[in-house]
Amino acid sequence: MTTQDKTQELLQLLSKAQDLAQDLASSNALDPKTQAHLTQLSKTLHQTLQPPVARIADTIQSPYQLGVLATALSAGWLEHLHTAGPSGLTINDLASKSSTSPSLTLRLIRYLSASNLLTQLSSSPETFSTTPTTSLLTTTPGLSSGIKHAIHCYALPVSKMPEFFQKHGYNEPSGPENCLYSYAYGRSHWEATTKQPEIAKWFNEFMAMATFSMKSWVDVFDVGKLKVQIKNEDADGNKDKENGEGIMLIDVGGGRGHELEKLAKRKNELGMKGKLILQDRKEVLEQVPSEWKGLFEKEVHDFFKPQEEKFWGARTYYMRKIMHDWTDLHCSTILSHLRDAMKPGYSTLLINDIVVPERDCQLRTASLDLIMLTVCAGKQRTEKEWHELVEGVKGLQIVKIWPLEESGESVIEVVRGD
């Protein structure tokens, strides 16, 4: 077979593959695992066919997508295009509605179209419309906040990466006060969220959407194992202390309570008893949606400090995306306080976080690790690193890891063994 014949056959196969992919995508027929596998194969094919110099050129130009997308949101272009529907808007109409320069509008909209984030109408080269991706971005505040969060937290700090690591001898950052974010802005991200409500709003709304289209831990983990057992008295007739015995689960650093809202539904479905407690900083708890009132109780708590006695011996302590924010030293402190509160043989600690695979790590997972490195000196951990961290705290033992997603999202089940 000649090169020309091979090329022609490949083109025909790719055309058929494109048609099949569109049919499957439009019918939502793909399960997440298959979808991830096919996406990875398509990326591998693209990289195989792309000349190395072209791939380098793409890398050089890659910073623009986030910046242009953030600008399109702030200028109102995406909202106007979404409102216009499939017929779209001309550049002049879009610029007029947004009070922006037609020339600038065209240049940035053209980039988004070339990135397949907008559609240029074949009937009118000056007319553009949204794609499903940009429509979703426009109609989902948590996702648009994610873009604003990223442009603030990642863009400038990442540009300082070579300078930062050269200055620090190519060692990992030691904490949130000494990482790429603090190097770029002169203060930690946690300080910024405390002092600038807008930054905190972007962060919290984005975190609330972090499980968008993902499996929830309550759909994979055996929630029935978390049944509360309350003993009225011991063998000598002495009544047990109340403490945390009536508590089914404490969500430590649980943000606005999205995980508890899911658990409350499952708890009712299973007819389970026990209180649900949300712990976080005061300013975060104030953002809990009013419609969730009564689903769980709110308690101000700093997880770097010991649990109050009334929360000792709860059936379950749960943390989602907490440990990845911190260094091993910080995490050991958090874990030590939880261990002290846990009742041996009864309490369970669930760590809902990413377990990085030892090989064939997805780009998204590796990128999330670097985001933690950048913003707060945290890290994503491999299974080996999780065992070393958790079991390095005397008395704690990992009994099972429950995989949730191909990205490595998992629930790590921990008990106190002493």
C-alpha positions as CSV (number, residue, x, y, z in Angstrom):
1,M,0.0,0.0,0.0
2,T,1.4,3.4,-1.0
3,T,1.7,6.4,1.3
4,Q,-1.2,8.0,-0.7
5,D,-3.4,4.9,-0.2
6,K,-2.6,4.8,3.5
7,T,-3.4,8.5,3.8
8,Q,-6.7,8.1,2.0
9,E,-7.7,5.1,4.1
10,L,-6.8,7.0,7.3
11,L,-8.9,10.0,6.2
12,Q,-11.9,7.7,5.5
13,L,-11.5,6.0,8.9
14,L,-11.3,9.3,10.7
15,S,-14.4,10.6,8.9
16,K,-16.3,7.6,10.0
17,A,-15.0,7.9,13.5
18,Q,-16.1,11.5,13.7
19,D,-19.6,10.6,12.6
20,L,-19.8,7.8,15.2
21,A,-18.4,10.1,17.9
22,Q,-21.0,12.7,17.2
23,D,-23.8,10.1,17.3
24,L,-22.6,8.7,20.6
25,A,-22.1,12.2,22.1
26,S,-25.5,13.5,21.1
27,S,-27.2,10.4,22.5
28,N,-25.2,10.4,25.8
29,A,-24.6,6.7,25.3
30,L,-21.1,6.6,26.6
31,D,-20.3,5.7,30.2
32,P,-17.6,7.9,31.8
33,K,-14.9,5.2,31.7
34,T,-15.3,4.5,28.0
35,Q,-15.6,8.2,27.3
36,A,-12.3,8.9,29.0
37,H,-10.6,6.0,27.2
38,L,-11.8,7.2,23.8
39,T,-10.8,10.7,24.5
40,Q,-7.3,9.6,25.5
41,L,-7.0,7.5,22.3
42,S,-8.0,10.5,20.2
43,K,-5.4,12.7,21.9
44,T,-2.8,10.1,21.3
45,L,-3.7,9.9,17.6
46,H,-3.5,13.7,17.4
47,Q,0.0,13.7,19.0
48,T,1.2,10.9,16.8
49,L,0.2,12.8,13.6
50,Q,1.3,16.2,14.8
51,P,4.9,17.2,14.0
52,P,7.0,17.9,17.1
53,V,7.6,21.5,16.1
54,A,3.8,22.1,15.7
55,R,3.3,20.6,19.2
56,I,5.9,23.0,20.6
57,A,4.2,25.9,18.9
58,D,0.9,24.9,20.4
59,T,2.5,24.8,23.9
60,I,4.0,28.3,23.4
61,Q,0.6,29.7,22.5
62,S,-1.4,27.8,25.1
63,P,-1.6,30.5,27.8
64,Y,-4.1,32.5,25.6
65,Q,-7.1,30.2,25.9
66,L,-7.7,30.9,29.6
67,G,-7.1,34.7,29.2
68,V,-9.4,35.1,26.2
69,L,-12.1,32.9,27.7
70,A,-12.0,35.0,30.9
71,T,-12.2,38.2,28.9
72,A,-15.1,36.9,26.9
73,L,-17.0,36.2,30.2
74,S,-16.2,39.6,31.7
75,A,-17.1,41.5,28.5
76,G,-20.4,39.8,28.4
77,W,-19.8,38.3,24.9
78,L,-20.6,34.7,25.9
79,E,-23.8,35.7,27.6
80,H,-25.0,37.7,24.6
81,L,-24.2,34.9,22.2
82,H,-25.9,32.3,24.4
83,T,-29.1,34.5,24.5
84,A,-29.0,34.9,20.7
85,G,-29.2,31.1,20.3
86,P,-28.2,29.1,17.2
87,S,-28.6,32.1,14.9
88,G,-25.8,33.9,16.7
89,L,-24.7,37.5,16.4
90,T,-22.5,39.4,14.0
91,I,-19.4,40.9,15.4
92,N,-20.8,44.4,15.1
93,D,-24.0,43.5,16.9
94,L,-22.0,41.7,19.6
95,A,-19.6,44.7,20.1
96,S,-22.6,47.1,20.2
97,K,-24.4,45.1,22.9
98,S,-21.2,44.8,24.9
99,S,-19.9,48.4,24.4
100,T,-16.6,46.9,23.1
101,S,-14.3,47.7,20.2
102,P,-15.5,45.7,17.1
103,S,-11.9,45.1,16.1
104,L,-10.9,43.7,19.5
105,T,-14.1,41.7,19.7
106,L,-13.4,40.1,16.3
107,R,-9.9,39.2,17.2
108,L,-10.7,37.5,20.5
109,I,-13.9,35.8,19.2
110,R,-12.0,34.5,16.2
111,Y,-9.5,32.8,18.6
112,L,-12.4,31.1,20.6
113,S,-13.8,29.9,17.3
114,A,-10.4,28.5,16.2
115,S,-10.3,26.7,19.6
116,N,-13.8,25.2,18.8
117,L,-15.3,27.0,21.8
118,L,-17.5,29.1,19.5
119,T,-19.0,28.3,16.1
120,Q,-18.5,30.5,13.0
121,L,-21.7,30.3,10.9
122,S,-21.0,29.0,7.4
123,S,-23.7,31.3,6.0
124,S,-22.1,34.4,7.5
125,P,-18.4,34.6,8.3
126,E,-19.0,37.6,10.6
127,T,-21.6,35.7,12.7
128,F,-20.7,33.5,15.6
129,S,-22.7,31.3,18.1
130,T,-22.0,29.4,21.2
131,T,-21.1,25.7,21.4
132,P,-22.5,23.3,24.1
133,T,-19.3,24.0,26.1
134,T,-19.6,27.8,26.1
135,S,-23.4,27.6,26.7
136,L,-22.8,25.5,29.8
137,L,-20.1,27.9,30.9
138,T,-22.5,30.8,30.6
139,T,-25.4,29.2,32.4
140,T,-23.5,27.6,35.2
141,P,-22.1,30.1,37.8
142,G,-19.8,27.6,39.4
143,L,-18.0,26.9,36.1
144,S,-17.7,30.6,35.1
145,S,-16.4,31.2,38.6
146,G,-13.8,28.5,37.9
147,I,-12.5,30.4,35.0
148,K,-12.2,33.6,37.1
149,H,-10.6,31.6,39.9
150,A,-8.1,30.1,37.4
151,I,-7.1,33.3,35.8
152,H,-6.3,34.8,39.2
153,C,-4.8,31.7,41.0
154,Y,-2.9,30.0,38.2
155,A,-1.9,32.5,35.4
156,L,0.4,34.9,37.3
157,P,1.8,32.4,39.8
158,V,2.6,29.8,37.1
159,S,4.5,32.5,35.1
160,K,6.8,32.8,38.1
161,M,7.5,29.0,38.3
162,P,11.0,28.9,36.8
163,E,12.1,31.9,38.9
164,F,10.6,30.5,42.1
165,F,12.2,27.1,41.9
166,Q,15.5,28.4,40.8
167,K,15.5,30.7,43.8
168,H,14.5,27.8,46.2
169,G,16.9,25.2,44.9
170,Y,14.3,23.2,43.0
171,N,12.7,22.0,46.3
172,E,9.0,21.6,47.0
173,P,7.3,24.7,48.6
174,S,7.1,24.4,52.4
175,G,3.6,25.8,52.9
176,P,0.9,28.3,51.8
177,E,3.1,31.2,52.9
178,N,5.9,30.0,50.7
179,C,4.6,28.8,47.4
180,L,4.0,30.1,43.9
181,Y,0.8,32.0,44.7
182,S,2.3,33.8,47.7
183,Y,5.5,34.5,45.7
184,A,3.4,36.2,43.0
185,Y,1.0,38.1,45.2
186,G,2.8,38.6,48.5
187,R,0.3,36.7,50.6
188,S,-1.2,33.3,50.8
189,H,-4.3,32.2,49.0
190,W,-6.1,31.6,52.3
191,E,-5.4,35.2,53.3
192,A,-6.6,36.5,50.0
193,T,-9.9,34.6,50.3
194,T,-10.4,36.1,53.8
195,K,-9.7,39.7,52.8
196,Q,-11.2,39.8,49.3
197,P,-14.8,38.5,49.2
198,E,-14.7,38.3,45.4
199,I,-11.8,35.8,45.4
200,A,-13.5,33.8,48.1
201,K,-16.7,33.8,46.1
202,W,-15.1,32.5,42.9
203,F,-13.3,29.8,44.9
204,N,-16.3,28.6,46.9
205,E,-18.6,28.5,43.9
206,F,-16.0,26.6,41.9
207,M,-15.4,24.1,44.7
208,A,-19.2,23.5,44.9
209,M,-19.1,22.6,41.2
210,A,-16.0,20.4,41.5
211,T,-18.2,17.3,41.5
212,F,-20.1,18.4,38.4
213,S,-20.9,15.3,36.2
214,M,-18.8,13.1,38.6
215,K,-19.8,10.2,40.7
216,S,-20.7,11.0,44.3
217,W,-19.0,9.1,47.0
218,V,-22.4,8.2,48.5
219,D,-23.2,6.3,45.2
220,V,-20.0,4.1,45.5
221,F,-19.2,3.8,49.2
222,D,-21.3,1.4,51.3
223,V,-23.1,4.1,53.3
224,G,-24.9,1.4,55.2
225,K,-21.7,0.7,57.1
226,L,-22.0,4.1,58.8
227,K,-25.0,3.1,60.9
228,V,-24.9,4.8,64.3
229,Q,-24.8,2.5,67.3
230,I,-25.7,4.0,70.6
231,K,-25.3,2.0,73.8
232,N,-27.2,3.3,76.8
233,E,-25.0,1.7,79.4
234,D,-21.9,-0.5,79.7
235,A,-21.6,-3.9,81.5
236,D,-21.4,-2.2,84.9
237,G,-24.6,-0.2,84.3
238,N,-22.8,3.1,83.7
239,K,-24.3,5.2,81.0
240,D,-22.0,6.2,78.2
241,K,-21.1,9.8,77.7
242,E,-23.2,11.5,75.0
243,N,-20.2,13.1,73.2
244,G,-20.5,12.2,69.5
245,E,-22.4,8.9,69.8
246,G,-25.5,10.3,68.1
247,I,-23.6,11.7,65.2
248,M,-23.6,9.8,61.9
249,L,-21.0,11.9,60.1
250,I,-19.0,15.1,60.6
251,D,-17.9,16.8,57.4
252,V,-14.7,18.4,58.5
253,G,-13.9,21.5,56.4
254,G,-17.0,20.8,54.4
255,G,-17.5,24.2,52.8
256,R,-21.2,25.0,52.1
257,G,-22.4,21.5,52.8
258,H,-22.9,20.0,49.3
259,E,-21.6,16.6,50.3
260,L,-23.9,16.5,53.4
261,E,-26.9,17.5,51.2
262,K,-26.2,14.4,49.1
263,L,-25.7,12.2,52.1
264,A,-28.9,13.5,53.8
265,K,-30.9,12.2,50.8
266,R,-29.2,8.8,50.9
267,K,-29.6,8.6,54.7
268,N,-33.3,9.1,54.4
269,E,-33.6,6.6,51.6
270,L,-31.9,4.0,53.8
271,G,-33.9,5.0,56.9
272,M,-30.7,5.6,58.8
273,K,-30.5,7.7,62.0
274,G,-27.9,10.0,63.4
275,K,-27.0,13.7,63.1
276,L,-25.0,15.2,60.3
277,I,-22.6,18.0,61.2
278,L,-20.9,20.6,59.0
279,Q,-17.7,22.1,60.3
280,D,-15.9,25.0,58.7
281,R,-14.9,28.6,59.2
282,K,-17.6,31.1,60.3
283,E,-17.5,33.0,57.0
284,V,-17.9,29.8,55.0
285,L,-20.8,28.5,57.0
286,E,-22.6,31.8,56.4
287,Q,-22.8,30.8,52.7
288,V,-24.8,27.6,53.3
289,P,-28.0,27.7,51.1
290,S,-31.0,28.5,53.2
291,E,-33.0,25.6,51.6
292,W,-30.7,23.1,53.3
293,K,-31.7,24.3,56.7
294,G,-32.6,21.3,58.8
295,L,-30.5,18.8,56.8
296,F,-27.5,19.2,59.0
297,E,-26.1,21.3,61.9
298,K,-23.4,23.9,61.4
299,E,-20.4,24.2,63.8
300,V,-17.4,26.6,63.5
301,H,-14.2,24.6,63.7
302,D,-10.5,24.9,62.7
303,F,-9.2,21.5,61.7
304,F,-5.8,22.4,62.9
305,K,-7.2,22.4,66.4
306,P,-8.5,19.5,68.5
307,Q,-12.2,18.5,68.1
308,E,-14.4,19.6,70.9
309,E,-15.4,16.9,73.4
310,K,-19.0,16.9,72.1
311,F,-17.7,15.6,68.8
312,W,-15.6,12.8,70.2
313,G,-16.6,9.3,69.1
314,A,-18.7,10.2,66.1
315,R,-19.5,7.3,63.8
316,T,-17.7,8.9,60.8
317,Y,-15.4,11.8,60.2
318,Y,-15.3,12.9,56.5
319,M,-12.9,15.2,54.6
320,R,-13.3,16.0,50.9
321,K,-10.4,17.7,49.1
322,I,-8.8,18.9,52.3
323,M,-5.6,16.9,52.4
324,H,-4.5,17.8,48.9
325,D,-4.4,21.5,50.1
326,W,-1.6,20.9,52.6
327,T,1.9,19.5,53.0
328,D,2.6,16.2,54.8
329,L,3.5,18.1,58.0
330,H,0.2,20.0,58.0
331,C,-1.8,16.9,57.1
332,S,-0.2,15.0,60.0
333,T,-1.5,17.6,62.4
334,I,-5.1,17.4,61.0
335,L,-5.0,13.6,61.1
336,S,-3.7,13.6,64.7
337,H,-6.6,15.6,65.9
338,L,-9.1,13.4,64.2
339,R,-7.4,10.3,65.5
340,D,-7.7,11.6,69.0
341,A,-11.4,12.2,68.5
342,M,-12.1,8.8,66.9
343,K,-13.4,5.9,69.0
344,P,-11.3,2.7,68.4
345,G,-13.4,-0.1,66.9
346,Y,-16.3,2.2,66.1
347,S,-15.3,5.5,64.4
348,T,-14.3,5.7,60.7
349,L,-12.4,8.4,58.9
350,L,-13.2,8.8,55.2
351,I,-10.8,10.8,53.0
352,N,-12.4,11.7,49.7
353,D,-9.4,12.7,47.6
354,I,-7.4,11.7,44.5
355,V,-5.1,8.7,44.5
356,V,-2.6,9.3,41.8
357,P,-1.8,6.2,39.7
358,E,1.9,5.1,39.7
359,R,1.8,4.9,35.9
360,D,-0.3,6.1,33.0
361,C,-1.4,9.2,35.0
362,Q,-4.0,11.3,33.1
363,L,-3.0,14.8,32.2
364,R,-6.0,16.2,34.2
365,T,-4.8,14.4,37.4
366,A,-1.2,15.5,36.9
367,S,-2.5,19.1,36.3
368,L,-4.5,19.0,39.5
369,D,-1.4,18.1,41.4
370,L,0.4,21.1,40.0
371,I,-2.5,23.3,40.9
372,M,-2.1,22.3,44.5
373,L,1.6,22.9,44.3
374,T,1.0,26.4,42.9
375,V,-1.9,27.7,45.0
376,C,-1.1,26.3,48.5
377,A,2.0,24.0,48.4
378,G,-0.3,21.0,48.6
379,K,-0.1,17.8,46.6
380,Q,-2.0,14.9,45.1
381,R,-0.7,11.6,46.5
382,T,-0.1,8.1,45.2
383,E,-1.5,5.0,47.1
384,K,2.0,4.5,48.6
385,E,2.1,8.2,49.7
386,W,-1.3,7.9,51.3
387,H,-0.3,4.9,53.3
388,E,2.9,6.6,54.4
389,L,1.0,9.8,55.4
390,V,-2.0,8.2,57.1
391,E,-0.3,5.3,58.8
392,G,2.6,7.6,59.8
393,V,0.1,8.9,62.4
394,K,0.2,6.4,65.2
395,G,-3.0,4.4,65.5
396,L,-4.4,5.1,62.1
397,Q,-4.7,2.4,59.4
398,I,-6.1,2.4,55.9
399,V,-8.5,-0.6,55.4
400,K,-9.8,0.1,51.9
401,I,-9.6,2.5,49.0
402,W,-12.9,2.9,47.0
403,P,-12.2,4.2,43.5
404,L,-14.8,6.7,42.1
405,E,-13.4,8.1,38.9
406,E,-10.8,7.3,36.2
407,S,-9.1,10.6,37.3
408,G,-8.1,8.8,40.6
409,E,-10.9,10.3,42.7
410,S,-11.4,7.9,45.6
411,V,-12.6,7.4,49.1
412,I,-9.9,6.2,51.5
413,E,-11.4,4.3,54.5
414,V,-9.4,4.7,57.7
415,V,-9.9,3.3,61.2
416,R,-8.2,3.8,64.5
417,G,-6.6,0.5,65.4
418,D,-5.3,1.1,69.0
